[in-house]
Amino acid sequence: MAPQETLSVEGVAKTVAQEHKSQTAPANTEKKQPIDFDDVLPHLGEFGRYQKLLFLMMIPFAFFVAWVYFTQIFITLVPEQHWCRVPELQNLPIELRKSLSIPKTKDGFSKCTMYVADWKSVIAQGLKEADPSWPTTSCSQGWEYDFSDIPYSTIATELDWVCENDSLPTVAQSVFFCGAILGGLLFGWMADRFGRIPALVGSNMAGLVAGICTAFCSTFWQFLVCRFLVGLAFDNCFTMMYILVLEYVGPKWRTFVANMSIAIFFTAAASILPWIAYWLADWGKLCIVTSAPLILALFAPIFIPESARWLVSQGKIDKAMRIMKKFEKFNGTHVDQKIYDDFSESCEALKKEEEAGKSYSVIDLFRSKRLCRITIILIFIWMAISLVFDGHVRNVGSLGLDVFVTFTIASATELPADTLLTLTLDHWGRRWLACGTMVVSGIFSLLATLVPTGVPSATLAIMGRFSVNISYNIGLQYAAELLPTVVRAQGVALIHIMGYVASILSPFVIYLANFNPSFPLLVLGVMGIIGGVLTLFLPETMDQELPQTLQDGEEFGKDQKFFDIPCRKRQNSKSESNFKRSTTRVSVRASVRGEQFRSSLINRSSQRKNNNTVVDNA
């Protein structure tokens, strides 16, 4: 499956720190501590009626991204049994046609060759079987298909993307991910330049138009262009809404919102998609039915507020304040006007500080030896996770079982995977949990190649999918916690894009099943184990102060040992520093699940913290 930014400003932790702060400095020289949205949020309500309503509004967008992602699987399916079409024999029963015109192989009838004969003479003689000595040739008049396993015609069967053309759906899927790379850059820029709502609407409209146009494609090149344009919408058609909701809920609720929105809504959408395809039994209608609902995004500006954090970053403080007061009224809370005044003053002061601040680029991640090594390892790990995850998604057709049932069961593993992750990640840590789930995924994939095709191999492959679901959800969060704040946005965006590059390769990995059904699982198994082992060369971030500067990133984790295994019970101190670490960790953990960072507020947060440190030390 399947997709951000972090806004991990420890408002609660900062309040505790302020309560313990020395009061020895004269009152007239003490600088007022700035406050931001996270400081005001507890007064507005961290998960009040408005936030719960926004959480429910994520449902359609979670459905949209699942359908944008998975629909191509069901419009390019090819039945397992197909053979050359011989027009002269079309009036004969199917089995007789095959016996006369198609050479036999050890697996049944040939899919890509036919006999050459005088068919009028063959019919006149009343022959029932072909003479093996007849010459053979490749299919020249198209193909026939046995639709008993795939009960409808797809664009692949209508345009005969089989035999020498069987790689065309694979190419189209890779082009889809090329579109996703461009879409991530385009709508990420739009989100920062024009706001989250315009990016949300724009990405969904791209998916709407291109998805419906796909239904009318009659050539491969038309299909290729449409899939590229549909790729623009993935995964931005959900990410923008995901970001918006996370920006409006308190830190202790972000874990729930971030994971359960995927576990419940995305899983439901993916699980019912095969049965929509089965019921419609028409690939063109499926494109329309799964694309048309995206038009609902046009109503987003009416019901969904723009990000108050983004408005503040653009200096539109008055608009942000109006949204905050709307939350206050809807949630039935009361916020003192002085809090709003202090918030407004802090935003103005912070804006001036930013204008004078130093800017960083992703290149800075590669300037120091240790931080460069960490960044490269993170890139390889996320590429491995993306390849294994997408590979398992697309390999359902090679498991020897009904593709509709298998896809549903495999998709449903997202729910227990996300639930288990929510319960364990902050107890077991990132490093060993990511390693364990990736390695287990690889082992299950390899074992699936050693058992008979069918239920045994499918069961093991689905267990591999379950394990990599957990790894996928840890992946970019881990990167967000390891990379320094000053370059976190750009660094995680780079890693996210490299994941798309790996996803471009995954359709070709699955294409290896045409040579041997075990090859895709072998590749996925090896990549899973390699990716898991690589995580052990990263430092643990659980209950740690997250790096803010490049120097912090270079020094982070140097005091850790290779076999250190974090335990939540050992970190259960109630000291002020641990409380602060915990608040930071929960906030980041919830807001970075597998998505790009797109907000300049990350740099804003870093500068504010650095400034506060200077004041405190003074």
C-alpha positions in Angstrom: 0.0 0.0 0.0 0.2 3.2 -0.6 2.1 7.3 0.9 4.2 13.9 4.4 5.4 16.3 6.9 6.2 16.6 10.6 5.1 19.2 13.0 6.6 17.8 16.1 6.8 20.9 18.3 6.8 19.9 21.9 4.2 22.3 23.3 3.4 20.3 26.4 7.0 19.5 27.1 8.0 23.1 26.7 5.3 24.1 29.3 6.8 21.7 31.8 10.3 23.0 31.1 9.1 26.5 31.7 7.6 25.6 35.0 11.0 24.4 36.2 12.9 27.3 34.7 14.9 29.5 37.0 13.3 32.8 37.8 16.6 34.5 38.9 16.7 36.9 35.9 14.9 40.3 36.4 11.4 40.4 35.1 12.1 43.3 32.8 15.0 41.5 31.1 13.3 38.1 30.7 12.4 37.4 27.1 8.9 36.0 26.6 8.8 32.4 25.4 7.3 32.1 21.9 4.3 29.9 21.5 3.1 28.1 18.3 0.0 26.2 17.2 0.9 23.1 19.3 0.8 25.3 22.4 -2.7 26.6 21.5 -4.1 23.3 20.5 -4.7 21.9 24.0 -6.9 24.9 24.6 -8.9 24.3 21.4 -9.2 20.6 22.0 -6.7 18.0 20.9 -9.3 15.6 19.5 -12.6 17.3 19.8 -15.7 17.1 17.7 -14.1 19.0 14.8 -11.1 16.8 14.7 -13.2 13.6 14.9 -15.2 15.0 11.9 -12.0 15.6 10.0 -10.9 12.1 10.8 -14.1 10.7 9.2 -13.6 13.0 6.2 -10.4 11.0 5.5 -12.5 8.1 4.4 -13.2 9.1 0.8 -9.6 10.2 0.2 -8.2 6.9 1.6 -10.5 5.1 -0.8 -9.3 7.3 -3.7 -5.6 6.5 -3.1 -6.3 2.8 -2.8 -8.2 2.7 -6.1 -5.7 4.9 -7.9 -3.0 2.6 -6.8 -4.6 -0.8 -7.3 -7.1 -0.4 -10.2 -4.5 -1.1 -12.9 -4.0 -4.6 -11.5 -7.6 -5.5 -12.4 -7.8 -3.8 -15.7 -4.7 -5.6 -17.1 -5.3 -9.1 -15.8 -4.7 -11.9 -18.4 -6.4 -15.3 -18.0 -4.0 -18.1 -17.3 -5.2 -20.0 -20.4 -5.0 -18.4 -23.8 -4.0 -19.7 -27.2 -3.8 -18.6 -30.9 -6.9 -17.7 -32.7 -7.6 -19.5 -36.0 -10.5 -17.8 -37.8 -11.2 -20.9 -40.0 -12.0 -23.0 -37.0 -14.2 -20.6 -35.0 -17.4 -22.7 -35.7 -15.9 -25.7 -33.9 -16.1 -26.4 -30.2 -13.2 -24.9 -28.1 -11.5 -28.2 -27.2 -11.6 -29.4 -30.8 -10.2 -26.1 -32.0 -7.3 -26.4 -29.6 -6.6 -30.0 -30.4 -6.4 -29.2 -34.1 -4.5 -26.0 -34.1 -2.4 -25.7 -30.9 0.8 -27.6 -30.1 0.8 -29.4 -26.8 3.4 -28.7 -24.1 4.2 -30.2 -20.7 1.9 -27.6 -19.1 -1.0 -28.1 -21.6 -1.4 -26.2 -24.8 1.0 -23.6 -26.2 0.1 -20.0 -25.6 2.1 -18.4 -28.3 2.4 -20.9 -31.3 0.0 -22.6 -33.6 0.1 -25.2 -36.4 0.1 -24.2 -40.0 -2.3 -26.3 -42.1 -4.9 -26.2 -44.8 -7.8 -25.9 -42.4 -10.6 -26.4 -45.0 -9.0 -29.7 -45.8 -8.6 -30.6 -42.2 -12.3 -29.9 -41.5 -13.3 -31.8 -44.6 -11.3 -34.9 -43.5 -13.0 -34.7 -40.1 -9.7 -34.8 -38.2 -9.9 -34.6 -34.4 -6.3 -34.0 -33.5 -3.3 -32.3 -35.1 -0.4 -34.1 -36.7 2.7 -33.2 -34.6 4.7 -33.1 -37.8 2.8 -30.1 -39.0 4.9 -26.9 -39.1 4.3 -24.2 -36.4 4.3 -20.5 -36.4 3.6 -17.6 -34.0 0.1 -16.3 -33.5 -0.9 -14.1 -36.4 -4.7 -13.7 -36.0 -4.9 -12.8 -32.4 -5.7 -14.9 -29.3 -8.6 -16.7 -27.6 -8.9 -16.6 -23.8 -10.4 -18.9 -21.2 -12.3 -16.4 -18.9 -13.1 -18.9 -16.2 -10.5 -17.5 -13.8 -10.8 -13.9 -14.9 -14.5 -13.5 -15.7 -14.3 -10.4 -17.9 -12.3 -8.9 -20.7 -9.5 -6.5 -19.8 -7.6 -4.0 -21.9 -4.8 -6.5 -22.0 -7.0 -9.2 -23.6 -8.7 -6.7 -25.9 -5.4 -5.5 -27.2 -3.7 -8.9 -26.9 -0.9 -7.9 -24.6 0.4 -11.5 -24.4 3.4 -13.5 -25.7 5.8 -11.0 -27.3 3.6 -8.1 -25.9 3.2 -9.5 -22.4 5.6 -6.9 -21.0 3.4 -3.9 -21.9 1.3 -3.9 -18.7 4.6 -4.0 -16.8 5.9 -1.0 -18.7 2.7 0.9 -18.1 2.8 0.3 -14.4 6.4 1.6 -14.3 5.3 4.7 -16.1 2.6 5.1 -13.5 5.4 5.5 -10.9 7.2 7.9 -13.1 4.1 10.0 -12.9 4.1 9.6 -9.2 7.6 11.1 -8.9 6.5 14.1 -10.9 3.3 14.4 -8.9 5.1 14.3 -5.6 7.3 17.2 -6.8 4.5 19.2 -8.4 1.8 18.9 -5.8 4.4 19.1 -3.0 5.5 22.5 -4.4 1.8 23.5 -4.8 1.1 22.5 -1.2 3.8 24.8 0.1 3.1 27.6 -2.4 -0.7 27.7 -2.6 -1.8 25.6 0.4 -2.8 22.1 1.2 -6.4 22.4 -0.1 -5.4 23.5 -3.7 -2.9 20.6 -3.8 -5.6 18.2 -2.5 -8.1 19.3 -5.1 -5.5 19.4 -7.9 -4.1 15.9 -7.3 -7.6 14.4 -7.2 -8.7 16.2 -10.3 -5.7 14.8 -12.1 -6.7 11.3 -11.0 -10.3 11.9 -12.0 -9.7 13.1 -15.5 -6.9 10.6 -16.4 -8.7 7.7 -14.7 -11.8 8.3 -16.8 -9.8 8.8 -20.0 -8.2 5.4 -19.3 -11.5 3.8 -19.9 -11.5 5.0 -23.5 -8.0 4.0 -24.5 -7.7 1.9 -27.6 -3.9 1.8 -28.0 -1.0 1.1 -25.8 0.4 4.6 -26.1 -2.9 6.2 -25.1 -3.0 3.9 -22.1 0.6 4.8 -21.3 -0.1 8.5 -21.3 -3.2 8.1 -19.1 -1.4 5.9 -16.6 1.4 8.5 -16.3 -1.2 11.2 -15.6 -3.0 9.0 -13.1 0.3 8.5 -11.4 0.4 12.2 -10.7 -2.4 11.7 -8.2 -0.7 8.9 -6.3 -0.3 9.3 -3.4 -1.0 13.0 -3.1 -4.8 12.5 -3.4 -4.7 11.2 0.1 -1.5 12.6 1.6 -2.7 16.2 1.6 -5.8 15.3 3.6 -3.6 13.1 5.8 -1.3 16.0 6.5 -4.2 18.4 7.2 -5.8 16.2 9.8 -2.5 15.4 11.6 -1.9 19.1 11.8 -5.1 19.6 13.8 -4.9 16.8 16.3 -2.8 16.7 19.5 0.4 14.7 19.8 -1.1 11.9 21.9 -3.8 11.3 19.2 -1.5 11.5 16.1 -0.5 7.8 16.5 -4.1 6.7 16.4 -5.1 9.0 13.5 -2.0 8.3 11.4 -2.2 4.5 11.7 -5.8 3.7 12.1 -6.8 5.9 9.1 -4.7 3.6 7.0 -5.6 0.4 8.8 -9.3 0.9 8.6 -10.1 3.1 5.6 -7.3 2.2 3.2 -7.7 -1.5 4.0 -11.4 -1.4 3.4 -11.0 0.3 0.1 -8.3 -2.2 -1.1 -10.3 -5.2 0.1 -13.5 -4.3 -1.7 -11.8 -3.3 -5.0 -11.5 -6.9 -6.4 -15.2 -7.4 -5.9 -16.1 -4.2 -7.6 -14.1 -5.4 -10.5 -15.7 -8.9 -10.3 -19.2 -7.4 -10.1 -18.8 -4.9 -12.9 -17.0 -7.4 -15.2 -15.9 -4.6 -17.5 -12.5 -3.0 -17.3 -13.7 0.3 -18.8 -16.6 0.6 -16.2 -14.1 -0.2 -13.5 -11.9 2.7 -14.5 -14.9 5.1 -14.4 -16.4 3.7 -11.2 -13.1 4.0 -9.3 -12.2 7.4 -10.8 -15.5 9.3 -10.8 -15.8 9.6 -7.0 -12.6 11.7 -7.0 -14.9 14.6 -8.1 -15.9 14.8 -4.4 -12.6 16.6 -3.8 -14.1 19.7 -5.4 -16.1 20.1 -2.2 -13.1 20.0 0.0 -12.7 23.8 0.3 -16.2 24.0 1.6 -15.9 21.4 4.4 -12.2 21.2 5.1 -10.2 24.1 6.6 -6.9 25.1 5.2 -3.9 24.2 7.3 -3.5 26.8 10.1 0.2 26.0 10.3 0.6 26.7 6.6 -1.3 29.9 6.8 1.1 31.0 9.7 4.1 30.0 7.6 2.8 32.3 4.8 2.2 35.2 7.3 -1.6 34.9 7.0 -2.0 34.9 10.7 -5.5 36.4 10.7 -6.9 33.6 8.6 -5.2 31.1 10.9 -6.8 32.7 13.9 -10.3 32.6 12.3 -9.9 28.8 11.7 -8.7 28.4 15.3 -11.7 30.2 16.6 -14.0 28.0 14.5 -12.4 25.0 16.1 -13.0 26.6 19.5 -16.7 27.2 18.8 -17.3 23.7 17.3 -15.5 21.9 20.1 -17.2 23.9 22.8 -14.0 25.1 24.3 -12.8 28.5 25.4 -9.5 30.1 24.7 -8.4 33.3 26.4 -7.8 36.2 24.0 -4.4 36.7 25.5 -3.3 33.3 24.2 -4.4 34.4 20.7 -2.5 37.6 21.1 0.7 35.9 22.3 0.4 33.4 19.4 0.1 36.2 16.9 3.1 38.1 18.4 5.2 34.9 18.3 4.3 34.2 14.7 5.3 37.7 13.7 8.6 37.5 15.6 9.3 34.0 14.2 8.8 35.2 10.7 11.4 37.9 11.1 13.9 35.4 12.6 13.4 33.0 9.7 14.0 35.7 7.1 17.5 36.2 8.7 18.2 32.5 9.2 20.5 30.2 7.2 19.0 27.9 4.6 20.1 24.3 4.1 19.8 21.9 1.2 19.7 18.1 0.9 23.3 18.3 -0.3 24.3 19.1 3.3 23.4 15.5 4.3 26.3 14.2 2.2 29.0 16.7 3.4 29.9 14.8 6.6 31.0 11.2 6.7 28.7 9.7 9.3 25.6 11.6 8.3 26.2 10.7 4.6 26.5 7.0 5.6 23.2 7.1 7.5 21.4 8.9 4.6 22.7 6.3 2.0 21.6 3.4 4.3 18.2 5.0 4.8 17.8 5.4 1.0 18.7 1.7 0.3 16.4 0.5 3.1 13.4 2.5 1.9 14.0 1.3 -1.7 14.1 -2.3 -0.5 10.9 -1.8 1.5 9.1 -0.1 -1.4 10.2 -2.8 -3.8 9.2 -5.7 -1.5 5.9 -4.1 -0.6 4.9 -3.3 -4.2 6.2 -6.6 -5.4 4.0 -8.5 -2.9 1.0 -6.4 -4.0 1.5 -7.3 -7.6 2.5 -10.9 -7.2 -1.0 -12.1 -6.2 -1.6 -13.3 -9.7 1.3 -15.7 -9.6 0.3 -17.6 -6.4 -1.8 -20.2 -8.0 -5.1 -19.2 -6.4 -8.1 -17.0 -7.3 -6.6 -13.5 -7.7 -9.7 -11.8 -6.2 -9.7 -13.8 -3.0 -5.9 -13.7 -2.6 -5.8 -9.9 -3.2 -8.5 -9.3 -0.6 -6.8 -11.4 2.1 -3.4 -9.9 1.4 -4.9 -6.3 1.6 -6.6 -7.2 4.8 -3.3 -7.8 6.5 -2.8 -4.0 6.7 -5.3 -3.8 9.6 -3.6 -6.2 12.0 -0.1 -5.0 10.8 -0.9 -1.3 11.6 -2.6 -2.3 14.9 0.3 -4.4 16.0 2.7 -1.6 15.0 0.8 1.0 17.1 1.0 -1.3 20.1 4.7 -2.2 19.9 6.7 0.4 18.1 7.2 2.7 21.1 8.1 -0.3 23.3 10.5 -2.3 21.0 12.0 0.6 19.1 12.5 1.2 15.4 15.8 -0.5 14.7 15.2 -4.1 15.7 11.5 -4.1 14.8 12.3 -2.9 11.3 15.0 -5.4 11.0 12.9 -8.3 12.3 9.9 -7.6 10.2 11.9 -7.2 7.0 14.0 -10.3 7.6 10.8 -12.3 8.5 9.2 -11.0 5.3 12.2 -12.2 3.3 12.2 -15.6 5.0 8.5 -16.2 4.3 9.0 -15.2 0.7 11.9 -17.6 0.3 9.9 -20.4 2.0 7.0 -19.8 -0.4 9.3 -20.9 -3.3 10.0 -24.2 -1.6 6.4 -25.4 -1.2 3.8 -26.4 -3.8 2.1 -23.6 -5.7 -1.4 -22.9 -4.4 -2.5 -22.7 -0.7 0.9 -23.4 0.8 2.8 -20.8 -1.3 0.1 -18.2 -1.1 -0.1 -18.5 2.7 3.6 -18.0 3.1 3.6 -15.1 0.6 0.7 -13.4 2.5 2.6 -13.7 5.7 5.5 -12.0 3.9 3.1 -9.2 2.9 1.9 -8.9 6.5 5.5 -8.5 7.7 6.5 -6.0 5.1 3.4 -3.9 5.9 4.9 -3.3 9.3 8.3 -2.5 7.9 6.7 -0.1 5.4 5.0 1.8 8.2 8.2 2.1 10.2 10.4 3.1 7.2 10.0 6.8 6.6 9.2 7.6 10.2 12.7 6.2 11.0 14.2 8.5 8.4 12.3 11.5 9.8 13.6 10.8 13.3 17.3 10.3 12.2 17.7 13.2 9.8 18.4 16.6 11.3 15.5 19.1 11.5 17.2 21.7 9.3 17.2 19.3 6.3 14.5 16.8 7.4 11.9 18.0 4.9 14.2 17.7 1.9 15.9 14.6 3.1 12.7 12.6 3.6 11.3 13.9 0.3 14.5 12.5 -1.4 14.1 9.1 0.3 10.4 9.0 -0.7 11.2 9.7 -4.3 13.9 7.0 -4.3 11.2 4.6 -3.1 9.2 5.5 -6.2 12.3 4.7 -8.3 12.4 1.2 -6.7 8.7 0.8 -7.3 9.3 1.4 -11.0 11.4 -1.8 -11.0 8.9 -3.9 -9.0 6.6 -4.6 -12.1 9.7 -6.0 -13.9 10.5 -8.2 -10.8 6.9 -9.6 -11.1 7.4 -10.1 -14.8 10.0 -12.7 -14.0 7.1 -15.1 -13.1 6.7 -15.6 -16.9 10.0 -17.5 -16.8 9.6 -19.1 -13.4 6.8 -18.5 -10.8 9.4 -18.7 -8.0 11.7 -15.9 -9.4 9.7 -12.9 -8.0 9.5 -14.3 -4.5 13.2 -15.2 -4.6 14.0 -11.5 -5.4 11.6 -10.2 -2.8 13.0 -12.5 -0.2 16.6 -11.6 -0.8 15.8 -7.9 -0.9 13.8 -8.1 2.3 16.6 -9.8 4.2 19.2 -7.3 2.9 17.0 -4.4 3.8 16.4 -5.8 7.3 20.1 -6.4 8.0 21.0 -2.8 6.8 18.7 -1.3 9.5 21.1 -2.7 12.2 23.7 -0.2 11.0 21.5 2.7 12.0 21.2 4.2 15.5 18.0 3.7 17.6 15.8 6.8 17.9 13.3 5.6 20.5 13.2 7.9 23.5 16.1 10.0 22.1 16.3 13.7 21.6 15.9 14.1 17.8 18.8 15.8 16.0 18.2 19.5 15.2 21.4 20.7 13.5 23.8 19.0 11.0 26.3 18.5 13.9 23.5 16.8 15.9 22.9 14.4 13.1 26.6 13.6 12.8 26.9 12.9 16.5 23.6 11.1 17.0 23.8 7.6 18.3 27.6 7.5 18.6 27.2 6.4 22.2 25.0 3.4 21.3 26.2 -0.2 21.0 25.4 -2.5 18.1 23.4 -5.0 20.3 21.6 -2.3 22.3 17.9 -3.3 22.5 15.6 -0.5 23.8 13.0 -1.4 26.4 10.2 0.9 27.2 10.3 -0.1 30.9 13.9 1.0 31.2 13.0 4.4 29.8 10.0 5.0 32.2 11.6 7.8 34.0 9.4 10.7 34.9 12.1 13.3 34.7 11.6 16.5 32.7 14.0 15.5 29.9 12.3 12.1 29.4 8.9 13.7 29.3 10.1 16.0 26.6 11.7 13.2 24.6 8.5 11.2 24.8 6.4 14.1 23.6 8.7 14.7 20.7 8.8 11.0 19.8 5.0 10.5 19.8 4.5 13.6 17.7 7.0 12.7 15.0 6.0 9.0 15.1 2.4 9.9 14.2 3.0 12.5 11.6 5.5 10.8 9.2 4.0 7.5 8.3 5.4 6.7 4.8 4.8 10.1 3.4 6.8 13.1 2.1 7.7 16.1 4.3 6.6 19.2 2.5 6.5 21.9 5.1 8.8 24.8 5.7 7.5 24.8 9.3 10.1 22.2 10.1 12.9 24.7 9.7 10.7 27.2 11.6 10.5 24.7 14.5 14.2 24.2 14.5 15.0 27.9 14.6 12.6 28.4 17.4 14.1 25.7 19.5 17.6 26.9 18.9 16.6 30.4 19.9 15.0 29.1 23.0 18.2 27.3 23.9 20.2 30.5 23.6 17.8 32.3 25.9 17.8 29.6 28.5 21.5 29.3 28.5 21.7 33.1 28.9 
